[in-house]
Amino acid sequence: MKTFFKILAKINKRVLPSYASKDLSKLSKMDKLVIGYRYYVTKRSL
């Protein structure tokens, strides 16, 4: 199962936008959802 999340994390890195330089308090709910999803996948892949 861990391998699945590692592959998914690599796909997410290429497909989903990066929010590293943005102010998190000014993001929309959809942007926050994407950040939460990326966090969940990254956490599971480690």
mmCIF entry with sequence, helices, sheets and N, C-alpha, C, O atoms, coordinates in Angstrom:
data_MODEL
# 
_entry.id   MODEL 
# 
_entity.id                         1 
_entity.type                       polymer 
_entity.pdbx_number_of_molecules   1 
# 
_entity_poly.entity_id                      1 
_entity_poly.type                           'polypeptide(L)' 
_entity_poly.nstd_linkage                   no 
_entity_poly.nstd_monomer                   no 
_entity_poly.pdbx_seq_one_letter_code       MKTFFKILAKINKRVLPSYASKDLSKLSKMDKLVIGYRYYVTKRSL 
_entity_poly.pdbx_seq_one_letter_code_can   MKTFFKILAKINKRVLPSYASKDLSKLSKMDKLVIGYRYYVTKRSL 
_entity_poly.pdbx_strand_id                 A 
# 
loop_
_entity_poly_seq.entity_id 
_entity_poly_seq.num 
_entity_poly_seq.mon_id 
_entity_poly_seq.hetero 
1 1  MET n 
1 2  LYS n 
1 3  THR n 
1 4  PHE n 
1 5  PHE n 
1 6  LYS n 
1 7  ILE n 
1 8  LEU n 
1 9  ALA n 
1 10 LYS n 
1 11 ILE n 
1 12 ASN n 
1 13 LYS n 
1 14 ARG n 
1 15 VAL n 
1 16 LEU n 
1 17 PRO n 
1 18 SER n 
1 19 TYR n 
1 20 ALA n 
1 21 SER n 
1 22 LYS n 
1 23 ASP n 
1 24 LEU n 
1 25 SER n 
1 26 LYS n 
1 27 LEU n 
1 28 SER n 
1 29 LYS n 
1 30 MET n 
1 31 ASP n 
1 32 LYS n 
1 33 LEU n 
1 34 VAL n 
1 35 ILE n 
1 36 GLY n 
1 37 TYR n 
1 38 ARG n 
1 39 TYR n 
1 40 TYR n 
1 41 VAL n 
1 42 THR n 
1 43 LYS n 
1 44 ARG n 
1 45 SER n 
1 46 LEU n 
# 
_struct_asym.id          A 
_struct_asym.entity_id   1 
# 
loop_
_struct_conf.conf_type_id 
_struct_conf.id 
_struct_conf.pdbx_PDB_helix_id 
_struct_conf.beg_label_comp_id 
_struct_conf.beg_label_asym_id 
_struct_conf.beg_label_seq_id 
_struct_conf.pdbx_beg_PDB_ins_code 
_struct_conf.end_label_comp_id 
_struct_conf.end_label_asym_id 
_struct_conf.end_label_seq_id 
_struct_conf.pdbx_end_PDB_ins_code 
_struct_conf.beg_auth_comp_id 
_struct_conf.beg_auth_asym_id 
_struct_conf.beg_auth_seq_id 
_struct_conf.end_auth_comp_id 
_struct_conf.end_auth_asym_id 
_struct_conf.end_auth_seq_id 
_struct_conf.pdbx_PDB_helix_class 
_struct_conf.details 
_struct_conf.pdbx_PDB_helix_length 
HELX_P HELX_P1 AA1 LYS A 2  ? VAL A 15 ? LYS A 2  VAL A 15 1 ? 14 
HELX_P HELX_P2 AA2 LEU A 24 ? LYS A 26 ? LEU A 24 LYS A 26 5 ? 3  
HELX_P HELX_P3 AA3 LYS A 29 ? SER A 45 ? LYS A 29 SER A 45 1 ? 17 
# 
_struct_conf_type.id          HELX_P 
_struct_conf_type.criteria    ? 
_struct_conf_type.reference   ? 
# 
loop_
_atom_site.group_PDB 
_atom_site.id 
_atom_site.type_symbol 
_atom_site.label_atom_id 
_atom_site.label_alt_id 
_atom_site.label_comp_id 
_atom_site.label_asym_id 
_atom_site.label_entity_id 
_atom_site.label_seq_id 
_atom_site.pdbx_PDB_ins_code 
_atom_site.Cartn_x 
_atom_site.Cartn_y 
_atom_site.Cartn_z 
_atom_site.occupancy 
_atom_site.B_iso_or_equiv 
_atom_site.pdbx_formal_charge 
_atom_site.auth_seq_id 
_atom_site.auth_comp_id 
_atom_site.auth_asym_id 
_atom_site.auth_atom_id 
_atom_site.pdbx_PDB_model_num 
ATOM 1   N N  . MET A 1 1  ? 0.829   -1.194 0.000   1.00 0.00 ? 1  MET A N  1 
ATOM 2   C CA . MET A 1 1  ? 0.000   0.000  0.000   1.00 0.00 ? 1  MET A CA 1 
ATOM 3   C C  . MET A 1 1  ? 0.871   1.255  0.000   1.00 0.00 ? 1  MET A C  1 
ATOM 4   O O  . MET A 1 1  ? 0.492   2.278  -0.569  1.00 0.00 ? 1  MET A O  1 
ATOM 5   N N  . LYS A 1 2  ? 2.032   1.173  0.635   1.00 0.00 ? 2  LYS A N  1 
ATOM 6   C CA . LYS A 1 2  ? 2.924   2.314  0.700   1.00 0.00 ? 2  LYS A CA 1 
ATOM 7   C C  . LYS A 1 2  ? 3.445   2.684  -0.690  1.00 0.00 ? 2  LYS A C  1 
ATOM 8   O O  . LYS A 1 2  ? 3.640   3.861  -0.994  1.00 0.00 ? 2  LYS A O  1 
ATOM 9   N N  . THR A 1 3  ? 3.667   1.684  -1.518  1.00 0.00 ? 3  THR A N  1 
ATOM 10  C CA . THR A 1 3  ? 4.138   1.923  -2.876  1.00 0.00 ? 3  THR A CA 1 
ATOM 11  C C  . THR A 1 3  ? 3.096   2.697  -3.680  1.00 0.00 ? 3  THR A C  1 
ATOM 12  O O  . THR A 1 3  ? 3.438   3.575  -4.472  1.00 0.00 ? 3  THR A O  1 
ATOM 13  N N  . PHE A 1 4  ? 1.839   2.369  -3.473  1.00 0.00 ? 4  PHE A N  1 
ATOM 14  C CA . PHE A 1 4  ? 0.754   3.078  -4.149  1.00 0.00 ? 4  PHE A CA 1 
ATOM 15  C C  . PHE A 1 4  ? 0.789   4.565  -3.815  1.00 0.00 ? 4  PHE A C  1 
ATOM 16  O O  . PHE A 1 4  ? 0.656   5.402  -4.708  1.00 0.00 ? 4  PHE A O  1 
ATOM 17  N N  . PHE A 1 5  ? 0.967   4.902  -2.542  1.00 0.00 ? 5  PHE A N  1 
ATOM 18  C CA . PHE A 1 5  ? 0.988   6.307  -2.137  1.00 0.00 ? 5  PHE A CA 1 
ATOM 19  C C  . PHE A 1 5  ? 2.249   7.013  -2.632  1.00 0.00 ? 5  PHE A C  1 
ATOM 20  O O  . PHE A 1 5  ? 2.202   8.214  -2.901  1.00 0.00 ? 5  PHE A O  1 
ATOM 21  N N  . LYS A 1 6  ? 3.362   6.313  -2.760  1.00 0.00 ? 6  LYS A N  1 
ATOM 22  C CA . LYS A 1 6  ? 4.569   6.922  -3.313  1.00 0.00 ? 6  LYS A CA 1 
ATOM 23  C C  . LYS A 1 6  ? 4.361   7.293  -4.775  1.00 0.00 ? 6  LYS A C  1 
ATOM 24  O O  . LYS A 1 6  ? 4.772   8.367  -5.213  1.00 0.00 ? 6  LYS A O  1 
ATOM 25  N N  . ILE A 1 7  ? 3.726   6.406  -5.524  1.00 0.00 ? 7  ILE A N  1 
ATOM 26  C CA . ILE A 1 7  ? 3.434   6.692  -6.931  1.00 0.00 ? 7  ILE A CA 1 
ATOM 27  C C  . ILE A 1 7  ? 2.444   7.841  -7.027  1.00 0.00 ? 7  ILE A C  1 
ATOM 28  O O  . ILE A 1 7  ? 2.608   8.735  -7.857  1.00 0.00 ? 7  ILE A O  1 
ATOM 29  N N  . LEU A 1 8  ? 1.425   7.824  -6.189  1.00 0.00 ? 8  LEU A N  1 
ATOM 30  C CA . LEU A 1 8  ? 0.420   8.885  -6.180  1.00 0.00 ? 8  LEU A CA 1 
ATOM 31  C C  . LEU A 1 8  ? 1.047   10.233 -5.818  1.00 0.00 ? 8  LEU A C  1 
ATOM 32  O O  . LEU A 1 8  ? 0.659   11.257 -6.381  1.00 0.00 ? 8  LEU A O  1 
ATOM 33  N N  . ALA A 1 9  ? 1.998   10.252 -4.900  1.00 0.00 ? 9  ALA A N  1 
ATOM 34  C CA . ALA A 1 9  ? 2.685   11.489 -4.521  1.00 0.00 ? 9  ALA A CA 1 
ATOM 35  C C  . ALA A 1 9  ? 3.487   12.047 -5.689  1.00 0.00 ? 9  ALA A C  1 
ATOM 36  O O  . ALA A 1 9  ? 3.530   13.262 -5.884  1.00 0.00 ? 9  ALA A O  1 
ATOM 37  N N  . LYS A 1 10 ? 4.118   11.182 -6.463  1.00 0.00 ? 10 LYS A N  1 
ATOM 38  C CA . LYS A 1 10 ? 4.871   11.645 -7.625  1.00 0.00 ? 10 LYS A CA 1 
ATOM 39  C C  . LYS A 1 10 ? 3.947   12.228 -8.682  1.00 0.00 ? 10 LYS A C  1 
ATOM 40  O O  . LYS A 1 10 ? 4.274   13.233 -9.314  1.00 0.00 ? 10 LYS A O  1 
ATOM 41  N N  . ILE A 1 11 ? 2.802   11.605 -8.874  1.00 0.00 ? 11 ILE A N  1 
ATOM 42  C CA . ILE A 1 11 ? 1.822   12.124 -9.836  1.00 0.00 ? 11 ILE A CA 1 
ATOM 43  C C  . ILE A 1 11 ? 1.299   13.482 -9.365  1.00 0.00 ? 11 ILE A C  1 
ATOM 44  O O  . ILE A 1 11 ? 1.176   14.415 -10.157 1.00 0.00 ? 11 ILE A O  1 
ATOM 45  N N  . ASN A 1 12 ? 0.996   13.583 -8.079  1.00 0.00 ? 12 ASN A N  1 
ATOM 46  C CA . ASN A 1 12 ? 0.490   14.844 -7.525  1.00 0.00 ? 12 ASN A CA 1 
ATOM 47  C C  . ASN A 1 12 ? 1.499   15.964 -7.685  1.00 0.00 ? 12 ASN A C  1 
ATOM 48  O O  . ASN A 1 12 ? 1.129   17.105 -7.961  1.00 0.00 ? 12 ASN A O  1 
ATOM 49  N N  . LYS A 1 13 ? 2.766   15.644 -7.513  1.00 0.00 ? 13 LYS A N  1 
ATOM 50  C CA . LYS A 1 13 ? 3.808   16.665 -7.619  1.00 0.00 ? 13 LYS A CA 1 
ATOM 51  C C  . LYS A 1 13 ? 3.840   17.266 -9.015  1.00 0.00 ? 13 LYS A C  1 
ATOM 52  O O  . LYS A 1 13 ? 4.104   18.458 -9.176  1.00 0.00 ? 13 LYS A O  1 
ATOM 53  N N  . ARG A 1 14 ? 3.574   16.454 -10.014 1.00 0.00 ? 14 ARG A N  1 
ATOM 54  C CA . ARG A 1 14 ? 3.599   16.934 -11.396 1.00 0.00 ? 14 ARG A CA 1 
ATOM 55  C C  . ARG A 1 14 ? 2.289   17.597 -11.838 1.00 0.00 ? 14 ARG A C  1 
ATOM 56  O O  . ARG A 1 14 ? 2.304   18.521 -12.651 1.00 0.00 ? 14 ARG A O  1 
ATOM 57  N N  . VAL A 1 15 ? 1.167   17.127 -11.308 1.00 0.00 ? 15 VAL A N  1 
ATOM 58  C CA . VAL A 1 15 ? -0.135  17.575 -11.802 1.00 0.00 ? 15 VAL A CA 1 
ATOM 59  C C  . VAL A 1 15 ? -0.706  18.746 -10.994 1.00 0.00 ? 15 VAL A C  1 
ATOM 60  O O  . VAL A 1 15 ? -1.166  19.732 -11.570 1.00 0.00 ? 15 VAL A O  1 
ATOM 61  N N  . LEU A 1 16 ? -0.677  18.637 -9.679  1.00 0.00 ? 16 LEU A N  1 
ATOM 62  C CA . LEU A 1 16 ? -1.321  19.649 -8.832  1.00 0.00 ? 16 LEU A CA 1 
ATOM 63  C C  . LEU A 1 16 ? -0.425  20.866 -8.639  1.00 0.00 ? 16 LEU A C  1 
ATOM 64  O O  . LEU A 1 16 ? 0.800   20.743 -8.652  1.00 0.00 ? 16 LEU A O  1 
ATOM 65  N N  . PRO A 1 17 ? -1.029  22.043 -8.461  1.00 0.00 ? 17 PRO A N  1 
ATOM 66  C CA . PRO A 1 17 ? -0.239  23.261 -8.290  1.00 0.00 ? 17 PRO A CA 1 
ATOM 67  C C  . PRO A 1 17 ? 0.460   23.304 -6.936  1.00 0.00 ? 17 PRO A C  1 
ATOM 68  O O  . PRO A 1 17 ? 0.047   22.644 -5.983  1.00 0.00 ? 17 PRO A O  1 
ATOM 69  N N  . SER A 1 18 ? 1.531   24.097 -6.875  1.00 0.00 ? 18 SER A N  1 
ATOM 70  C CA . SER A 1 18 ? 2.279   24.274 -5.636  1.00 0.00 ? 18 SER A CA 1 
ATOM 71  C C  . SER A 1 18 ? 1.814   25.570 -4.958  1.00 0.00 ? 18 SER A C  1 
ATOM 72  O O  . SER A 1 18 ? 1.596   26.584 -5.621  1.00 0.00 ? 18 SER A O  1 
ATOM 73  N N  . TYR A 1 19 ? 1.671   25.521 -3.661  1.00 0.00 ? 19 TYR A N  1 
ATOM 74  C CA . TYR A 1 19 ? 1.227   26.690 -2.898  1.00 0.00 ? 19 TYR A CA 1 
ATOM 75  C C  . TYR A 1 19 ? 2.312   27.165 -1.931  1.00 0.00 ? 19 TYR A C  1 
ATOM 76  O O  . TYR A 1 19 ? 1.994   27.755 -0.898  1.00 0.00 ? 19 TYR A O  1 
ATOM 77  N N  . ALA A 1 20 ? 3.557   26.925 -2.239  1.00 0.00 ? 20 ALA A N  1 
ATOM 78  C CA . ALA A 1 20 ? 4.661   27.236 -1.335  1.00 0.00 ? 20 ALA A CA 1 
ATOM 79  C C  . ALA A 1 20 ? 4.816   28.741 -1.107  1.00 0.00 ? 20 ALA A C  1 
ATOM 80  O O  . ALA A 1 20 ? 5.141   29.165 0.002   1.00 0.00 ? 20 ALA A O  1 
ATOM 81  N N  . SER A 1 21 ? 4.592   29.535 -2.128  1.00 0.00 ? 21 SER A N  1 
ATOM 82  C CA . SER A 1 21 ? 4.828   30.970 -1.992  1.00 0.00 ? 21 SER A CA 1 
ATOM 83  C C  . SER A 1 21 ? 3.558   31.771 -1.734  1.00 0.00 ? 21 SER A C  1 
ATOM 84  O O  . SER A 1 21 ? 3.589   33.001 -1.758  1.00 0.00 ? 21 SER A O  1 
ATOM 85  N N  . LYS A 1 22 ? 2.453   31.099 -1.492  1.00 0.00 ? 22 LYS A N  1 
ATOM 86  C CA . LYS A 1 22 ? 1.177   31.806 -1.292  1.00 0.00 ? 22 LYS A CA 1 
ATOM 87  C C  . LYS A 1 22 ? 0.831   31.902 0.193   1.00 0.00 ? 22 LYS A C  1 
ATOM 88  O O  . LYS A 1 22 ? 1.260   31.080 1.003   1.00 0.00 ? 22 LYS A O  1 
ATOM 89  N N  . ASP A 1 23 ? 0.057   32.913 0.523   1.00 0.00 ? 23 ASP A N  1 
ATOM 90  C CA . ASP A 1 23 ? -0.425  33.097 1.890   1.00 0.00 ? 23 ASP A CA 1 
ATOM 91  C C  . ASP A 1 23 ? -1.594  32.142 2.124   1.00 0.00 ? 23 ASP A C  1 
ATOM 92  O O  . ASP A 1 23 ? -2.631  32.252 1.470   1.00 0.00 ? 23 ASP A O  1 
ATOM 93  N N  . LEU A 1 24 ? -1.426  31.220 3.044   1.00 0.00 ? 24 LEU A N  1 
ATOM 94  C CA . LEU A 1 24 ? -2.430  30.184 3.262   1.00 0.00 ? 24 LEU A CA 1 
ATOM 95  C C  . LEU A 1 24 ? -3.759  30.729 3.775   1.00 0.00 ? 24 LEU A C  1 
ATOM 96  O O  . LEU A 1 24 ? -4.801  30.114 3.548   1.00 0.00 ? 24 LEU A O  1 
ATOM 97  N N  . SER A 1 25 ? -3.743  31.855 4.453   1.00 0.00 ? 25 SER A N  1 
ATOM 98  C CA . SER A 1 25 ? -4.990  32.403 4.990   1.00 0.00 ? 25 SER A CA 1 
ATOM 99  C C  . SER A 1 25 ? -5.871  33.025 3.896   1.00 0.00 ? 25 SER A C  1 
ATOM 100 O O  . SER A 1 25 ? -7.055  33.272 4.126   1.00 0.00 ? 25 SER A O  1 
ATOM 101 N N  . LYS A 1 26 ? -5.309  33.275 2.720   1.00 0.00 ? 26 LYS A N  1 
ATOM 102 C CA . LYS A 1 26 ? -6.071  33.915 1.645   1.00 0.00 ? 26 LYS A CA 1 
ATOM 103 C C  . LYS A 1 26 ? -6.497  32.934 0.556   1.00 0.00 ? 26 LYS A C  1 
ATOM 104 O O  . LYS A 1 26 ? -7.003  33.354 -0.485  1.00 0.00 ? 26 LYS A O  1 
ATOM 105 N N  . LEU A 1 27 ? -6.303  31.647 0.778   1.00 0.00 ? 27 LEU A N  1 
ATOM 106 C CA . LEU A 1 27 ? -6.666  30.652 -0.229  1.00 0.00 ? 27 LEU A CA 1 
ATOM 107 C C  . LEU A 1 27 ? -8.148  30.319 -0.160  1.00 0.00 ? 27 LEU A C  1 
ATOM 108 O O  . LEU A 1 27 ? -8.784  30.472 0.882   1.00 0.00 ? 27 LEU A O  1 
ATOM 109 N N  . SER A 1 28 ? -8.685  29.865 -1.275  1.00 0.00 ? 28 SER A N  1 
ATOM 110 C CA . SER A 1 28 ? -10.087 29.450 -1.305  1.00 0.00 ? 28 SER A CA 1 
ATOM 111 C C  . SER A 1 28 ? -10.221 28.071 -0.653  1.00 0.00 ? 28 SER A C  1 
ATOM 112 O O  . SER A 1 28 ? -9.227  27.411 -0.351  1.00 0.00 ? 28 SER A O  1 
ATOM 113 N N  . LYS A 1 29 ? -11.451 27.660 -0.447  1.00 0.00 ? 29 LYS A N  1 
ATOM 114 C CA . LYS A 1 29 ? -11.691 26.353 0.175   1.00 0.00 ? 29 LYS A CA 1 
ATOM 115 C C  . LYS A 1 29 ? -11.186 25.218 -0.711  1.00 0.00 ? 29 LYS A C  1 
ATOM 116 O O  . LYS A 1 29 ? -10.687 24.211 -0.207  1.00 0.00 ? 29 LYS A O  1 
ATOM 117 N N  . MET A 1 30 ? -11.312 25.374 -2.014  1.00 0.00 ? 30 MET A N  1 
ATOM 118 C CA . MET A 1 30 ? -10.837 24.340 -2.935  1.00 0.00 ? 30 MET A CA 1 
ATOM 119 C C  . MET A 1 30 ? -9.310  24.223 -2.871  1.00 0.00 ? 30 MET A C  1 
ATOM 120 O O  . MET A 1 30 ? -8.770  23.117 -2.908  1.00 0.00 ? 30 MET A O  1 
ATOM 121 N N  . ASP A 1 31 ? -8.623  25.353 -2.775  1.00 0.00 ? 31 ASP A N  1 
ATOM 122 C CA . ASP A 1 31 ? -7.167  25.331 -2.659  1.00 0.00 ? 31 ASP A CA 1 
ATOM 123 C C  . ASP A 1 31 ? -6.741  24.662 -1.351  1.00 0.00 ? 31 ASP A C  1 
ATOM 124 O O  . ASP A 1 31 ? -5.771  23.905 -1.321  1.00 0.00 ? 31 ASP A O  1 
ATOM 125 N N  . LYS A 1 32 ? -7.466  24.946 -0.284  1.00 0.00 ? 32 LYS A N  1 
ATOM 126 C CA . LYS A 1 32 ? -7.157  24.317 1.005   1.00 0.00 ? 32 LYS A CA 1 
ATOM 127 C C  . LYS A 1 32 ? -7.405  22.812 0.956   1.00 0.00 ? 32 LYS A C  1 
ATOM 128 O O  . LYS A 1 32 ? -6.684  22.035 1.583   1.00 0.00 ? 32 LYS A O  1 
ATOM 129 N N  . LEU A 1 33 ? -8.419  22.412 0.214   1.00 0.00 ? 33 LEU A N  1 
ATOM 130 C CA . LEU A 1 33 ? -8.702  20.991 0.038   1.00 0.00 ? 33 LEU A CA 1 
ATOM 131 C C  . LEU A 1 33 ? -7.556  20.295 -0.707  1.00 0.00 ? 33 LEU A C  1 
ATOM 132 O O  . LEU A 1 33 ? -7.167  19.182 -0.354  1.00 0.00 ? 33 LEU A O  1 
ATOM 133 N N  . VAL A 1 34 ? -7.028  20.947 -1.724  1.00 0.00 ? 34 VAL A N  1 
ATOM 134 C CA . VAL A 1 34 ? -5.898  20.387 -2.475  1.00 0.00 ? 34 VAL A CA 1 
ATOM 135 C C  . VAL A 1 34 ? -4.679  20.256 -1.570  1.00 0.00 ? 34 VAL A C  1 
ATOM 136 O O  . VAL A 1 34 ? -3.976  19.247 -1.629  1.00 0.00 ? 34 VAL A O  1 
ATOM 137 N N  . ILE A 1 35 ? -4.419  21.249 -0.743  1.00 0.00 ? 35 ILE A N  1 
ATOM 138 C CA . ILE A 1 35 ? -3.292  21.194 0.182   1.00 0.00 ? 35 ILE A CA 1 
ATOM 139 C C  . ILE A 1 35 ? -3.476  20.053 1.178   1.00 0.00 ? 35 ILE A C  1 
ATOM 140 O O  . ILE A 1 35 ? -2.529  19.323 1.468   1.00 0.00 ? 35 ILE A O  1 
ATOM 141 N N  . GLY A 1 36 ? -4.678  19.899 1.698   1.00 0.00 ? 36 GLY A N  1 
ATOM 142 C CA . GLY A 1 36 ? -4.957  18.806 2.628   1.00 0.00 ? 36 GLY A CA 1 
ATOM 143 C C  . GLY A 1 36 ? -4.785  17.448 1.990   1.00 0.00 ? 36 GLY A C  1 
ATOM 144 O O  . GLY A 1 36 ? -4.255  16.526 2.611   1.00 0.00 ? 36 GLY A O  1 
ATOM 145 N N  . TYR A 1 37 ? -5.228  17.317 0.752   1.00 0.00 ? 37 TYR A N  1 
ATOM 146 C CA . TYR A 1 37 ? -5.071  16.059 0.016   1.00 0.00 ? 37 TYR A CA 1 
ATOM 147 C C  . TYR A 1 37 ? -3.598  15.743 -0.218  1.00 0.00 ? 37 TYR A C  1 
ATOM 148 O O  . TYR A 1 37 ? -3.162  14.609 -0.024  1.00 0.00 ? 37 TYR A O  1 
ATOM 149 N N  . ARG A 1 38 ? -2.836  16.748 -0.635  1.00 0.00 ? 38 ARG A N  1 
ATOM 150 C CA . ARG A 1 38 ? -1.404  16.535 -0.868  1.00 0.00 ? 38 ARG A CA 1 
ATOM 151 C C  . ARG A 1 38 ? -0.698  16.160 0.433   1.00 0.00 ? 38 ARG A C  1 
ATOM 152 O O  . ARG A 1 38 ? 0.196   15.313 0.432   1.00 0.00 ? 38 ARG A O  1 
ATOM 153 N N  . TYR A 1 39 ? -1.092  16.781 1.533   1.00 0.00 ? 39 TYR A N  1 
ATOM 154 C CA . TYR A 1 39 ? -0.498  16.460 2.830   1.00 0.00 ? 39 TYR A CA 1 
ATOM 155 C C  . TYR A 1 39 ? -0.803  15.013 3.213   1.00 0.00 ? 39 TYR A C  1 
ATOM 156 O O  . TYR A 1 39 ? 0.086   14.293 3.668   1.00 0.00 ? 39 TYR A O  1 
ATOM 157 N N  . TYR A 1 40 ? -2.041  14.588 3.035   1.00 0.00 ? 40 TYR A N  1 
ATOM 158 C CA . TYR A 1 40 ? -2.450  13.227 3.376   1.00 0.00 ? 40 TYR A CA 1 
ATOM 159 C C  . TYR A 1 40 ? -1.660  12.197 2.573   1.00 0.00 ? 40 TYR A C  1 
ATOM 160 O O  . TYR A 1 40 ? -1.172  11.214 3.129   1.00 0.00 ? 40 TYR A O  1 
ATOM 161 N N  . VAL A 1 41 ? -1.536  12.424 1.268   1.00 0.00 ? 41 VAL A N  1 
ATOM 162 C CA . VAL A 1 41 ? -0.818  11.477 0.416   1.00 0.00 ? 41 VAL A CA 1 
ATOM 163 C C  . VAL A 1 41 ? 0.666   11.453 0.779   1.00 0.00 ? 41 VAL A C  1 
ATOM 164 O O  . VAL A 1 41 ? 1.271   10.382 0.839   1.00 0.00 ? 41 VAL A O  1 
ATOM 165 N N  . THR A 1 42 ? 1.249   12.611 1.018   1.00 0.00 ? 42 THR A N  1 
ATOM 166 C CA . THR A 1 42 ? 2.669   12.670 1.386   1.00 0.00 ? 42 THR A CA 1 
ATOM 167 C C  . THR A 1 42 ? 2.908   11.976 2.711   1.00 0.00 ? 42 THR A C  1 
ATOM 168 O O  . THR A 1 42 ? 3.882   11.237 2.854   1.00 0.00 ? 42 THR A O  1 
ATOM 169 N N  . LYS A 1 43 ? 2.045   12.200 3.672   1.00 0.00 ? 43 LYS A N  1 
ATOM 170 C CA . LYS A 1 43 ? 2.170   11.569 4.987   1.00 0.00 ? 43 LYS A CA 1 
ATOM 171 C C  . LYS A 1 43 ? 2.090   10.048 4.871   1.00 0.00 ? 43 LYS A C  1 
ATOM 172 O O  . LYS A 1 43 ? 2.862   9.331  5.509   1.00 0.00 ? 43 LYS A O  1 
ATOM 173 N N  . ARG A 1 44 ? 1.158   9.560  4.059   1.00 0.00 ? 44 ARG A N  1 
ATOM 174 C CA . ARG A 1 44 ? 0.995   8.111  3.891   1.00 0.00 ? 44 ARG A CA 1 
ATOM 175 C C  . ARG A 1 44 ? 2.160   7.480  3.128   1.00 0.00 ? 44 ARG A C  1 
ATOM 176 O O  . ARG A 1 44 ? 2.474   6.308  3.335   1.00 0.00 ? 44 ARG A O  1 
ATOM 177 N N  . SER A 1 45 ? 2.806   8.255  2.243   1.00 0.00 ? 45 SER A N  1 
ATOM 178 C CA . SER A 1 45 ? 3.898   7.712  1.459   1.00 0.00 ? 45 SER A CA 1 
ATOM 179 C C  . SER A 1 45 ? 5.201   7.625  2.262   1.00 0.00 ? 45 SER A C  1 
ATOM 180 O O  . SER A 1 45 ? 6.105   6.869  1.905   1.00 0.00 ? 45 SER A O  1 
ATOM 181 N N  . LEU A 1 46 ? 5.289   8.383  3.320   1.00 0.00 ? 46 LEU A N  1 
ATOM 182 C CA . LEU A 1 46 ? 6.493   8.321  4.164   1.00 0.00 ? 46 LEU A CA 1 
ATOM 183 C C  . LEU A 1 46 ? 6.327   7.206  5.134   1.00 0.00 ? 46 LEU A C  1 
ATOM 184 O O  . LEU A 1 46 ? 7.216   6.960  5.949   1.00 0.00 ? 46 LEU A O  1 
# 
